[in-house]
Amino acid sequence: MNPVAIDGIGAITPGAGDAGGSMGLIYTETRVTSELPRVGRRAPELSGAKTPIPDDVVGLDRLVQLGSQALWQAIDQEMAAAKIALLVCAPAQADEPALAGHADEFLARLASESQIALVPRASRVLAFGRDAIFEALPAALGALAQPEVAAACLLGVDSLVTKPRLRQFIERGASAGGDLPPLGEAAAAVLLCRRPRPSALASLAGLGTAERKASETPPGKGLLAAIDRAVADAGLGQPAFAGLVCDASGTTLEADELAWAKNAGVLGASAKMESALPHLATGDAGAAMGVLALAAAAFFIGKQAWQGTGLCCFTSPAKRGAAILAPLGGRKA
């Protein structure tokens, strides 16, 4: 693929209201937890990672508040005046019924709150939960090919800490034997441009996806296939990665996959590779995790916490994905 610039990022996570603070918590694996609302007298007491948004702000209102704060940070005044394609990774409508039939309203409210000018036909709400990132990235690259689009912005936003989502979590936990990660919420934004400005952090150089089969052997086979395809897409040959971020939610299965993949295939040559797992700081923030992971990888490269090429991995129930991020010209490769 033709590389595109990651021009800016924004984030709001539990314990941090901006990108810098959020990335610091992710880098140090620091989670700030608090007591979550009770969903019934017999429901267990739960703690989770939540932002300071009041508990009575739920549904679409909560997603708008989270998302607009991330957009404010990622898109500066110059770019806000340009035409932007906005691709929103959002919870599935089965998980967040407030989204059903209100996608256009959601986009309009996000644009209004963050004061950006959208290209409507290039903007979409992808209400597919953790699967959304797999459609959002190609859609953003496609939007950048349209002459009227100055930049494409990926926004991931989700909250699992309000009462409707808590009830679902408790029900899933009962059927899954308790192997579920702590709950969280977050929003993250990543602004993509055709050419880097002085504020740009890194370049997005390659993408790859693969299916993950339920009986996959060895674990991590699908993840490694996605990484191999991203490496080929970037034309890297045999890279040695400086760092890896994975959007995994924290289940045992995902941990086993990542551990196997780190010692196999192209990652076997990256002995000094650092790793970051955003869920260790944020808990599981559902549809927000993919964009948050991409933002973290760009931040670590742009701030030279990683001295070289970065890898970002994406997970969903049936898919695995990877993105290659490279330092910009003039920085250590």
Buried (B, 14 or more C-beta within 10 A) or exposed (E): BEBBBBBBBBBBBBBBBBBEBBBBBBBEEEBBBEEBBEBEEEBEEBEBBBBEBEEEBBBBEBBBBBBBBBBBBBBBEEBBEBBBBBBBBBBBBEBBBBBEEBBEBBBBBBBEBBEBEBBEEBBBBBBBBBBBBBBBBEBBBBBBEBEEBBBBBBBBBBBBBBBBBBEBBBEEBEEEEEEBBBBBBBBBBBBBBBEBBEBBBBBBBBBBBBEBEEEBEEBBBBBBBBBBBBBBBBEBEEBBBBBBBBBBBBBEBBBEBBEBBBEBBBBEEBEEBBEBBBBBBBBBBBBBBBBBBBBBBBBBBBEEBBBBBBBBBBBBEEBBBBBBBBBBEEBEE
